Amino acid sequence: MSDLARFDEAIHAPLRLRICGLLRRVHQLDFAVLRDTLEVSDATLSKHVKTLVDLGYVVSRKAASASRSHARRLTWLSLTEPGREAFDAHVRALREIAGTLP
């Protein structure tokens, strides 16, 4: 594998790979939107997000909703720069394994 490609066991888990793939495309995503998109429970998503947060790949922040009058706060998730780099390197590693790099 090249220096730019690095297989990452933590990211490779199917749900975490999907989480990173969805977060890679956006600046941030609401926990509930991510949960619904992935069609998993809060507990399942929380477990996988915690793993990514512990690795420094994802950051979670709570903020009040501008569109809601009640005090419930939304949880926003974002890939960190190290998370983006790890995800991109993992995708490159998968492409090398599959023989699809140019």
A tleap script that builds the chain and sets N, CA, C and O, in Angstrom:
source leaprc.protein.ff14SB
mol = sequence {
  NMET SER ASP LEU ALA ARG PHE ASP GLU ALA
  ILE HIE ALA PRO LEU ARG LEU ARG ILE CYS
  GLY LEU LEU ARG ARG VAL HIE GLN LEU ASP
  PHE ALA VAL LEU ARG ASP THR LEU GLU VAL
  SER ASP ALA THR LEU SER LYS HIE VAL LYS
  THR LEU VAL ASP LEU GLY TYR VAL VAL SER
  ARG LYS ALA ALA SER ALA SER ARG SER HIE
  ALA ARG ARG LEU THR TRP LEU SER LEU THR
  GLU PRO GLY ARG GLU ALA PHE ASP ALA HIE
  VAL ARG ALA LEU ARG GLU ILE ALA GLY THR
  LEU CPRO
}
set mol.1.N position { 0.845 -1.184 0.000 }
set mol.1.CA position { 0.000 0.000 0.000 }
set mol.1.C position { 0.886 1.242 0.000 }
set mol.1.O position { 1.974 1.246 0.575 }
set mol.2.N position { 0.409 2.276 -0.643 }
set mol.2.CA position { 1.169 3.521 -0.704 }
set mol.2.C position { 1.071 4.270 0.621 }
set mol.2.O position { 0.297 3.890 1.500 }
set mol.3.N position { 1.866 5.345 0.762 }
set mol.3.CA position { 1.828 6.158 1.976 }
set mol.3.C position { 0.464 6.807 2.188 }
set mol.3.O position { 0.082 7.092 3.323 }
set mol.4.N position { -0.258 7.037 1.120 }
set mol.4.CA position { -1.556 7.703 1.227 }
set mol.4.C position { -2.682 6.740 1.580 }
set mol.4.O position { -3.786 7.165 1.921 }
set mol.5.N position { -2.403 5.450 1.497 }
set mol.5.CA position { -3.425 4.447 1.784 }
set mol.5.C position { -3.102 3.773 3.110 }
set mol.5.O position { -1.972 3.353 3.359 }
set mol.6.N position { -4.135 3.682 3.959 }
set mol.6.CA position { -3.940 3.029 5.247 }
set mol.6.C position { -5.249 2.376 5.665 }
set mol.6.O position { -6.248 3.054 5.907 }
set mol.7.N position { -5.229 1.058 5.745 }
set mol.7.CA position { -6.401 0.319 6.188 }
set mol.7.C position { -6.616 0.606 7.665 }
set mol.7.O position { -5.673 0.524 8.452 }
set mol.8.N position { -7.825 0.937 8.049 }
set mol.8.CA position { -8.138 1.302 9.425 }
set mol.8.C position { -9.239 0.371 9.940 }
set mol.8.O position { -10.395 0.470 9.530 }
set mol.9.N position { -8.854 -0.540 10.849 }
set mol.9.CA position { -9.810 -1.517 11.393 }
set mol.9.C position { -11.020 -0.842 12.042 }
set mol.9.O position { -12.142 -1.335 11.928 }
set mol.10.N position { -10.795 0.275 12.718 }
set mol.10.CA position { -11.899 0.954 13.414 }
set mol.10.C position { -12.916 1.511 12.430 }
set mol.10.O position { -14.121 1.423 12.664 }
set mol.11.N position { -12.441 2.078 11.343 }
set mol.11.CA position { -13.348 2.635 10.329 }
set mol.11.C position { -13.998 1.520 9.516 }
set mol.11.O position { -15.129 1.672 9.054 }
set mol.12.N position { -13.303 0.413 9.338 }
set mol.12.CA position { -13.774 -0.639 8.440 }
set mol.12.C position { -15.063 -1.322 8.895 }
set mol.12.O position { -15.780 -1.886 8.068 }
set mol.13.N position { -15.368 -1.283 10.182 }
set mol.13.CA position { -16.631 -1.871 10.643 }
set mol.13.C position { -17.766 -1.267 9.816 }
set mol.13.O position { -17.836 -0.045 9.677 }
set mol.14.N position { -18.656 -2.099 9.262 }
set mol.14.CA position { -19.638 -1.597 8.289 }
set mol.14.C position { -20.399 -0.335 8.695 }
set mol.14.O position { -20.510 0.595 7.896 }
set mol.15.N position { -20.920 -0.285 9.909 }
set mol.15.CA position { -21.695 0.891 10.303 }
set mol.15.C position { -20.788 2.115 10.455 }
set mol.15.O position { -21.173 3.216 10.063 }
set mol.16.N position { -19.593 1.938 11.018 }
set mol.16.CA position { -18.678 3.070 11.162 }
set mol.16.C position { -18.201 3.562 9.802 }
set mol.16.O position { -17.997 4.763 9.622 }
set mol.17.N position { -18.022 2.669 8.852 }
set mol.17.CA position { -17.650 3.066 7.498 }
set mol.17.C position { -18.755 3.928 6.883 }
set mol.17.O position { -18.477 4.934 6.230 }
set mol.18.N position { -19.994 3.528 7.096 }
set mol.18.CA position { -21.120 4.306 6.581 }
set mol.18.C position { -21.244 5.652 7.292 }
set mol.18.O position { -21.527 6.666 6.652 }
set mol.19.N position { -21.034 5.670 8.617 }
set mol.19.CA position { -21.075 6.924 9.368 }
set mol.19.C position { -20.043 7.895 8.809 }
set mol.19.O position { -20.356 9.048 8.511 }
set mol.20.N position { -18.821 7.422 8.671 }
set mol.20.CA position { -17.749 8.289 8.155 }
set mol.20.C position { -18.044 8.737 6.731 }
set mol.20.O position { -17.800 9.892 6.381 }
set mol.21.N position { -18.564 7.839 5.915 }
set mol.21.CA position { -18.893 8.195 4.535 }
set mol.21.C position { -19.946 9.283 4.456 }
set mol.21.O position { -19.847 10.184 3.623 }
set mol.22.N position { -20.953 9.210 5.312 }
set mol.22.CA position { -21.988 10.245 5.315 }
set mol.22.C position { -21.461 11.557 5.877 }
set mol.22.O position { -21.764 12.627 5.349 }
set mol.23.N position { -20.678 11.482 6.940 }
set mol.23.CA position { -20.139 12.715 7.535 }
set mol.23.C position { -19.087 13.354 6.640 }
set mol.23.O position { -18.882 14.566 6.707 }
set mol.24.N position { -18.419 12.568 5.805 }
set mol.24.CA position { -17.371 13.099 4.919 }
set mol.24.C position { -17.940 14.106 3.923 }
set mol.24.O position { -17.241 15.015 3.475 }
set mol.25.N position { -19.207 13.935 3.585 }
set mol.25.CA position { -19.837 14.763 2.554 }
set mol.25.C position { -20.366 16.105 3.057 }
set mol.25.O position { -20.707 16.983 2.263 }
set mol.26.N position { -20.432 16.259 4.383 }
set mol.26.CA position { -21.069 17.444 4.958 }
set mol.26.C position { -20.184 18.058 6.044 }
set mol.26.O position { -19.245 17.433 6.536 }
set mol.27.N position { -20.512 19.297 6.399 }
set mol.27.CA position { -19.794 19.947 7.494 }
set mol.27.C position { -20.204 19.327 8.828 }
set mol.27.O position { -19.359 19.057 9.682 }
set mol.28.N position { -21.505 19.104 8.998 }
set mol.28.CA position { -22.029 18.480 10.212 }
set mol.28.C position { -23.383 17.870 9.892 }
set mol.28.O position { -24.037 18.239 8.916 }
set mol.29.N position { -23.790 16.925 10.737 }
set mol.29.CA position { -25.058 16.245 10.523 }
set mol.29.C position { -25.718 15.996 11.878 }
set mol.29.O position { -25.054 15.611 12.840 }
set mol.30.N position { -27.002 16.216 11.941 }
set mol.30.CA position { -27.786 15.981 13.154 }
set mol.30.C position { -27.823 14.476 13.445 }
set mol.30.O position { -28.030 13.668 12.539 }
set mol.31.N position { -27.622 14.110 14.703 }
set mol.31.CA position { -27.634 12.714 15.141 }
set mol.31.C position { -28.890 12.002 14.642 }
set mol.31.O position { -28.805 10.891 14.118 }
set mol.32.N position { -30.044 12.628 14.801 }
set mol.32.CA position { -31.306 11.992 14.417 }
set mol.32.C position { -31.379 11.740 12.913 }
set mol.32.O position { -31.901 10.711 12.483 }
set mol.33.N position { -30.867 12.657 12.123 }
set mol.33.CA position { -30.858 12.476 10.663 }
set mol.33.C position { -29.939 11.307 10.301 }
set mol.33.O position { -30.278 10.477 9.457 }
set mol.34.N position { -28.782 11.253 10.947 }
set mol.34.CA position { -27.852 10.156 10.700 }
set mol.34.C position { -28.475 8.821 11.113 }
set mol.34.O position { -28.384 7.838 10.378 }
set mol.35.N position { -29.101 8.788 12.277 }
set mol.35.CA position { -29.780 7.583 12.766 }
set mol.35.C position { -30.841 7.101 11.785 }
set mol.35.O position { -30.906 5.917 11.455 }
set mol.36.N position { -31.665 8.027 11.326 }
set mol.36.CA position { -32.743 7.665 10.409 }
set mol.36.C position { -32.201 7.226 9.050 }
set mol.36.O position { -32.728 6.295 8.441 }
set mol.37.N position { -31.175 7.880 8.585 }
set mol.37.CA position { -30.565 7.521 7.297 }
set mol.37.C position { -29.981 6.117 7.350 }
set mol.37.O position { -30.118 5.341 6.404 }
set mol.38.N position { -29.330 5.798 8.461 }
set mol.38.CA position { -28.701 4.484 8.618 }
set mol.38.C position { -29.687 3.404 9.080 }
set mol.38.O position { -29.373 2.214 9.061 }
set mol.39.N position { -30.882 3.837 9.493 }
set mol.39.CA position { -31.930 2.935 9.962 }
set mol.39.C position { -31.443 2.055 11.119 }
set mol.39.O position { -31.566 0.830 11.092 }
set mol.40.N position { -30.881 2.732 12.146 }
set mol.40.CA position { -30.420 2.039 13.349 }
set mol.40.C position { -31.032 2.722 14.568 }
set mol.40.O position { -31.598 3.810 14.468 }
set mol.41.N position { -30.909 2.069 15.712 }
set mol.41.CA position { -31.429 2.643 16.955 }
set mol.41.C position { -30.472 3.708 17.487 }
set mol.41.O position { -29.310 3.780 17.085 }
set mol.42.N position { -30.987 4.532 18.400 }
set mol.42.CA position { -30.141 5.523 19.068 }
set mol.42.C position { -28.956 4.843 19.746 }
set mol.42.O position { -27.822 5.309 19.643 }
set mol.43.N position { -29.227 3.731 20.445 }
set mol.43.CA position { -28.172 3.041 21.189 }
set mol.43.C position { -27.085 2.506 20.264 }
set mol.43.O position { -25.898 2.613 20.570 }
set mol.44.N position { -27.483 1.936 19.147 }
set mol.44.CA position { -26.505 1.398 18.192 }
set mol.44.C position { -25.652 2.510 17.620 }
set mol.44.O position { -24.428 2.392 17.560 }
set mol.45.N position { -26.298 3.599 17.195 }
set mol.45.CA position { -25.538 4.710 16.638 }
set mol.45.C position { -24.632 5.324 17.697 }
set mol.45.O position { -23.476 5.640 17.415 }
set mol.46.N position { -25.141 5.494 18.904 }
set mol.46.CA position { -24.339 6.074 19.989 }
set mol.46.C position { -23.078 5.267 20.250 }
set mol.46.O position { -22.004 5.835 20.445 }
set mol.47.N position { -23.202 3.957 20.253 }
set mol.47.CA position { -22.052 3.077 20.494 }
set mol.47.C position { -20.966 3.288 19.437 }
set mol.47.O position { -19.785 3.407 19.765 }
set mol.48.N position { -21.368 3.333 18.188 }
set mol.48.CA position { -20.390 3.480 17.107 }
set mol.48.C position { -19.818 4.896 17.052 }
set mol.48.O position { -18.634 5.077 16.767 }
set mol.49.N position { -20.645 5.886 17.320 }
set mol.49.CA position { -20.157 7.266 17.362 }
set mol.49.C position { -19.154 7.425 18.499 }
set mol.49.O position { -18.134 8.093 18.333 }
set mol.50.N position { -19.429 6.823 19.645 }
set mol.50.CA position { -18.503 6.906 20.775 }
set mol.50.C position { -17.137 6.353 20.406 }
set mol.50.O position { -16.117 6.939 20.769 }
set mol.51.N position { -17.100 5.242 19.695 }
set mol.51.CA position { -15.824 4.666 19.247 }
set mol.51.C position { -15.077 5.676 18.382 }
set mol.51.O position { -13.876 5.879 18.561 }
set mol.52.N position { -15.779 6.306 17.449 }
set mol.52.CA position { -15.148 7.280 16.552 }
set mol.52.C position { -14.719 8.539 17.299 }
set mol.52.O position { -13.678 9.118 16.990 }
set mol.53.N position { -15.510 8.963 18.276 }
set mol.53.CA position { -15.152 10.127 19.103 }
set mol.53.C position { -13.897 9.806 19.922 }
set mol.53.O position { -12.981 10.624 20.006 }
set mol.54.N position { -13.859 8.624 20.520 }
set mol.54.CA position { -12.706 8.225 21.332 }
set mol.54.C position { -11.423 8.185 20.519 }
set mol.54.O position { -10.343 8.433 21.055 }
set mol.55.N position { -11.527 7.876 19.236 }
set mol.55.CA position { -10.364 7.845 18.348 }
set mol.55.C position { -9.982 9.241 17.857 }
set mol.55.O position { -8.917 9.422 17.266 }
set mol.56.N position { -10.844 10.223 18.099 }
set mol.56.CA position { -10.591 11.572 17.616 }
set mol.56.C position { -11.014 11.781 16.171 }
set mol.56.O position { -10.632 12.770 15.545 }
set mol.57.N position { -11.807 10.848 15.638 }
set mol.57.CA position { -12.253 10.935 14.244 }
set mol.57.C position { -13.532 11.750 14.092 }
set mol.57.O position { -13.786 12.317 13.029 }
set mol.58.N position { -14.331 11.809 15.142 }
set mol.58.CA position { -15.616 12.512 15.104 }
set mol.58.C position { -15.705 13.409 16.332 }
set mol.58.O position { -15.210 13.072 17.408 }
set mol.59.N position { -16.343 14.550 16.148 }
set mol.59.CA position { -16.626 15.444 17.265 }
set mol.59.C position { -18.144 15.582 17.357 }
set mol.59.O position { -18.846 15.647 16.348 }
set mol.60.N position { -18.623 15.625 18.590 }
set mol.60.CA position { -20.045 15.746 18.860 }
set mol.60.C position { -20.268 17.021 19.654 }
set mol.60.O position { -19.547 17.295 20.614 }
set mol.61.N position { -21.269 17.802 19.253 }
set mol.61.CA position { -21.591 19.002 20.020 }
set mol.61.C position { -23.102 19.140 20.094 }
set mol.61.O position { -23.827 18.763 19.175 }
set mol.62.N position { -23.551 19.684 21.200 }
set mol.62.CA position { -24.982 19.901 21.401 }
set mol.62.C position { -25.280 21.373 21.209 }
set mol.62.O position { -24.510 22.241 21.619 }
set mol.63.N position { -26.407 21.636 20.582 }
set mol.63.CA position { -26.823 23.016 20.345 }
set mol.63.C position { -28.343 23.077 20.340 }
set mol.63.O position { -29.018 22.119 19.963 }
set mol.64.N position { -28.863 24.208 20.762 }
set mol.64.CA position { -30.310 24.422 20.726 }
set mol.64.C position { -30.765 24.479 19.276 }
set mol.64.O position { -30.038 24.932 18.393 }
set mol.65.N position { -31.955 24.019 19.060 }
set mol.65.CA position { -32.527 24.053 17.719 }
set mol.65.C position { -33.155 25.415 17.463 }
set mol.65.O position { -33.955 25.899 18.264 }
set mol.66.N position { -32.796 26.017 16.366 }
set mol.66.CA position { -33.362 27.317 16.007 }
set mol.66.C position { -34.829 27.193 15.602 }
set mol.66.O position { -35.587 28.158 15.696 }
set mol.67.N position { -35.227 26.002 15.152 }
set mol.67.CA position { -36.597 25.842 14.656 }
set mol.67.C position { -37.550 25.259 15.694 }
set mol.67.O position { -38.726 25.052 15.395 }
set mol.68.N position { -37.065 24.990 16.917 }
set mol.68.CA position { -37.926 24.415 17.947 }
set mol.68.C position { -38.022 25.370 19.133 }
set mol.68.O position { -37.041 26.009 19.515 }
set mol.69.N position { -39.216 25.454 19.706 }
set mol.69.CA position { -39.410 26.365 20.824 }
set mol.69.C position { -39.049 25.732 22.165 }
set mol.69.O position { -38.810 26.451 23.135 }
set mol.70.N position { -39.006 24.406 22.239 }
set mol.70.CA position { -38.686 23.761 23.522 }
set mol.70.C position { -37.169 23.712 23.723 }
set mol.70.O position { -36.395 24.041 22.824 }
set mol.71.N position { -36.778 23.307 24.891 }
set mol.71.CA position { -35.364 23.381 25.286 }
set mol.71.C position { -34.536 22.189 24.806 }
set mol.71.O position { -33.331 22.152 25.052 }
set mol.72.N position { -35.127 21.246 24.151 }
set mol.72.CA position { -34.367 20.071 23.700 }
set mol.72.C position { -33.242 20.499 22.763 }
set mol.72.O position { -33.433 21.295 21.843 }
set mol.73.N position { -32.062 19.943 23.031 }
set mol.73.CA position { -30.894 20.294 22.216 }
set mol.73.C position { -30.628 19.199 21.199 }
set mol.73.O position { -30.880 18.020 21.444 }
set mol.74.N position { -30.114 19.617 20.054 }
set mol.74.CA position { -29.747 18.682 19.000 }
set mol.74.C position { -28.282 18.299 19.156 }
set mol.74.O position { -27.469 19.099 19.618 }
set mol.75.N position { -27.955 17.086 18.771 }
set mol.75.CA position { -26.570 16.637 18.771 }
set mol.75.C position { -26.068 16.671 17.338 }
set mol.75.O position { -26.608 16.001 16.458 }
set mol.76.N position { -25.031 17.458 17.122 }
set mol.76.CA position { -24.429 17.601 15.802 }
set mol.76.C position { -23.128 16.819 15.764 }
set mol.76.O position { -22.327 16.884 16.696 }
set mol.77.N position { -22.922 16.082 14.687 }
set mol.77.CA position { -21.725 15.266 14.516 }
set mol.77.C position { -20.944 15.751 13.306 }
set mol.77.O position { -21.523 16.102 12.278 }
set mol.78.N position { -19.627 15.767 13.440 }
set mol.78.CA position { -18.745 16.169 12.344 }
set mol.78.C position { -17.506 15.294 12.356 }
set mol.78.O position { -17.055 14.847 13.410 }
set mol.79.N position { -16.960 15.055 11.167 }
set mol.79.CA position { -15.652 14.416 11.089 }
set mol.79.C position { -14.600 15.457 11.429 }
set mol.79.O position { -14.691 16.605 10.995 }
set mol.80.N position { -13.617 15.063 12.193 }
set mol.80.CA position { -12.488 15.952 12.465 }
set mol.80.C position { -11.521 15.856 11.288 }
set mol.80.O position { -11.682 15.000 10.418 }
set mol.81.N position { -10.527 16.727 11.260 }
set mol.81.CA position { -9.529 16.629 10.195 }
set mol.81.C position { -8.812 15.271 10.243 }
set mol.81.O position { -8.642 14.644 9.198 }
set mol.82.N position { -8.386 14.799 11.429 }
set mol.82.CA position { -7.801 13.456 11.463 }
set mol.82.C position { -8.789 12.373 11.006 }
set mol.82.O position { -8.387 11.375 10.408 }
set mol.83.N position { -10.063 12.572 11.287 }
set mol.83.CA position { -11.081 11.628 10.838 }
set mol.83.C position { -11.207 11.614 9.329 }
set mol.83.O position { -11.318 10.549 8.722 }
set mol.84.N position { -11.189 12.799 8.716 }
set mol.84.CA position { -11.238 12.892 7.250 }
set mol.84.C position { -10.020 12.220 6.624 }
set mol.84.O position { -10.139 11.474 5.652 }
set mol.85.N position { -8.854 12.494 7.193 }
set mol.85.CA position { -7.622 11.900 6.669 }
set mol.85.C position { -7.646 10.386 6.807 }
set mol.85.O position { -7.262 9.674 5.879 }
set mol.86.N position { -8.092 9.886 7.956 }
set mol.86.CA position { -8.161 8.436 8.173 }
set mol.86.C position { -9.167 7.787 7.233 }
set mol.86.O position { -8.900 6.723 6.676 }
set mol.87.N position { -10.324 8.423 7.055 }
set mol.87.CA position { -11.338 7.866 6.154 }
set mol.87.C position { -10.824 7.848 4.723 }
set mol.87.O position { -10.948 6.838 4.029 }
set mol.88.N position { -10.248 8.959 4.278 }
set mol.88.CA position { -9.729 9.019 2.909 }
set mol.88.C position { -8.631 7.985 2.688 }
set mol.88.O position { -8.586 7.345 1.638 }
set mol.89.N position { -7.742 7.817 3.675 }
set mol.89.CA position { -6.666 6.829 3.568 }
set mol.89.C position { -7.245 5.415 3.539 }
set mol.89.O position { -6.738 4.549 2.826 }
set mol.90.N position { -8.294 5.185 4.306 }
set mol.90.CA position { -8.937 3.869 4.323 }
set mol.90.C position { -9.586 3.572 2.975 }
set mol.90.O position { -9.465 2.462 2.456 }
set mol.91.N position { -10.260 4.542 2.420 }
set mol.91.CA position { -10.889 4.343 1.101 }
set mol.91.C position { -9.816 4.057 0.051 }
set mol.91.O position { -10.004 3.191 -0.804 }
set mol.92.N position { -8.694 4.778 0.107 }
set mol.92.CA position { -7.600 4.511 -0.832 }
set mol.92.C position { -7.059 3.090 -0.645 }
set mol.92.O position { -6.751 2.408 -1.623 }
set mol.93.N position { -6.946 2.651 0.601 }
set mol.93.CA position { -6.475 1.286 0.865 }
set mol.93.C position { -7.443 0.257 0.271 }
set mol.93.O position { -7.008 -0.738 -0.311 }
set mol.94.N position { -8.732 0.488 0.415 }
set mol.94.CA position { -9.717 -0.424 -0.160 }
set mol.94.C position { -9.612 -0.450 -1.670 }
set mol.94.O position { -9.736 -1.506 -2.290 }
set mol.95.N position { -9.384 0.713 -2.264 }
set mol.95.CA position { -9.225 0.769 -3.734 }
set mol.95.C position { -7.971 0.033 -4.179 }
set mol.95.O position { -7.975 -0.633 -5.215 }
set mol.96.N position { -6.903 0.148 -3.407 }
set mol.96.CA position { -5.681 -0.604 -3.733 }
set mol.96.C position { -5.940 -2.104 -3.633 }
set mol.96.O position { -5.527 -2.871 -4.504 }
set mol.97.N position { -6.625 -2.518 -2.566 }
set mol.97.CA position { -6.940 -3.933 -2.391 }
set mol.97.C position { -7.781 -4.431 -3.556 }
set mol.97.O position { -7.561 -5.532 -4.062 }
set mol.98.N position { -8.742 -3.621 -3.981 }
set mol.98.CA position { -9.633 -4.005 -5.079 }
set mol.98.C position { -8.984 -3.826 -6.450 }
set mol.98.O position { -9.524 -4.272 -7.463 }
set mol.99.N position { -7.829 -3.173 -6.476 }
set mol.99.CA position { -7.148 -2.948 -7.750 }
set mol.99.C position { -7.816 -1.901 -8.609 }
set mol.99.O position { -7.745 -1.968 -9.836 }
set mol.100.N position { -8.467 -0.928 -7.980 }
set mol.100.CA position { -9.194 0.088 -8.757 }
set mol.100.C position { -8.582 1.472 -8.694 }
set mol.100.O position { -9.200 2.438 -9.139 }
set mol.101.N position { -7.366 1.589 -8.145 }
set mol.101.CA position { -6.694 2.900 -8.169 }
set mol.101.C position { -6.149 3.153 -9.561 }
set mol.101.O position { -5.680 2.228 -10.224 }
set mol.102.N position { -6.209 4.417 -10.014 }
set mol.102.CA position { -5.666 4.717 -11.349 }
set mol.102.C position { -4.168 4.512 -11.412 }
set mol.102.O position { -3.560 4.721 -12.462 }
savepdb mol mol.pdb
quit
